[in-house]
């Protein structure tokens, strides 16, 4: 079985923190988001090759990350784009990758920015038992949230209807970006040649479901689609579960570190209070109260209170003035 880990997004909703850094490499506790997926794939003997689908802008970052890791299966497959406006769409990029890498095998496709609570091997067990295209489905419990995803309607565990980002959701069960495709269902070229939408994979699933059986692996474990500051902080909160992570080389003096805080290497926290926040490498926070905030690397903040903020790298904030 082959795997494609989708890692080509530009994560504009997390800018400026992800303007020059792939969101899949954002830290969650002691590891990066994408490493959790790599680790699960590394341990499953059914997985032969893992293609990390990324773009030209972030290729160097992923090359360095993989070189520093102990993972043996992942290799890069680079989409020839460097800007959001140049993207081929997820389905378009998948079609190109399947052709470029000569994939003719069962295929697992999973988004590298998904933090999933279920065991990926259980999903593969289910996929193999069904022998059909299989998607992972989760009840988001809110119809407004459901509008942002592909909506799944089931009879038993078989998908009988699929709607991509419906205006009027009739349920809250959505498809997440985790799909198993038998080799005969890798019909991306046929789908694209017919002039169908190359963007969201949900459009392809909707097209495929009307032509062949598709089943759903419904799970109840936590799931985070890390695409916004709020979802990133929520994922960290789930991972840390009230604890905090402070790098050995960080400096913390006369400060209160609350719950779900990550302070990275070289950061300085002095006379400050932090809660549910992330402070990246070599940032300096002095005389501040910081809540629900992400502070990027080499930023300096003094005597400023922040809540719900996203501060880009190399920023200087003092007394509320940049």
Steps between C-alpha positions, in 0.01 A plus 500: 500500500617852417424820691472864402528750785357832384734780604469758225267758653608858565293539821406864440266504800802444724711773345742652592610197706470267200602744228854359498438172683274206406224455756562125497830572679338704777578344838235316698660429836837334444446414134378650173146452368607291201737280703206330669384380160852399395542302822176306447594424139850395598363238737251342256661227289234534233638839403778474244555859386390839631492797263492842665321724253622856544581810294821666387483767770510252788705221342821609676332503842365149452833372367676632811231365732515150352880503499498572873245228574530123530209430266596272212187488285420864410634654179409835348288535188508868403217685329631770268335792675634767734193720561136447602382630160701231316351199679353218293243413767526194724346262246703651217821460701405144596441408138838640404674321787345162418621539142840647595580224749343218297268393783303187413411366842251552782546855624449674832463878473517703820542869575823584679330771706246264658544403864295183540424313819424162343760236416582524130557124484134450601394711204716286270353182650153629422599609149643157423194323640267699273711490186346827380586868515479593867486838672531596865193681636449704815197668654593866552176551693424839345326574169686827454834319527374229265469759222879506471538128426372218285174374648444123514166317501511131590293187480675280751864574424454553126504855364177564309544875457791741517474879484805723490458810721117514487321827574229314693651195674245234589733340754833564675691190387792617288780337305851582618806490275578131549413272209580146393482428126527155342728511197201476262347812658795729418287664235642852533590530133149396392345745749721792392469426128123534537555861615409446865608721791875444571497666841351320798523118521137499610393579145686190381341288776156629401569407136645161596216413739249528216698243300623239748462399866654726764503416871554716810718431802315698768710593802435684826857573610618863491587654165650841421522658156789736566424793273433791733662641815200379700526141374877495553464616861216250554725218374776609738251514786389143425859377474633672813184432703572779747877455508757733348821444303802723564819437304816450704670796334205733565522756780205548735542754784245638745221375276186291525462228239141377494342208320565390141800723433793412274817709536764402244878506497676827570183687597506739798198545725553763770245655740219356291188285522425250223201275447398281201764653273801414285829691505739406219880492500697799627194715568510737799194571715543747787243654731202356310181302553458263208192281440392291198781646292766379254830693503739420216879477514733787592211725597538742791197604705525726804228630733221398262203279591374273223202267463408311184792649307721365221838678496736455206874440515744783582220728622567763769214599730555737791220672692260414217713663228685302233 
